[in-house]
Amino acid sequence: MKQVSSLRFLLFVALLLLLSVAFARSVVEKK
């Protein structure tokens, strides 16, 4: 169970990183 929870946590962190990168790119493009 612990491995599954850790895997979900890693997926959640990866999703946040992708969203942050996409947001940063959109901001840079606007400038």
Secondary structure, DSSP 8 states (H G I E B T S, - for coil): -HHHHHHHHHHHHHHHHHHHHHHHHHHHHH-
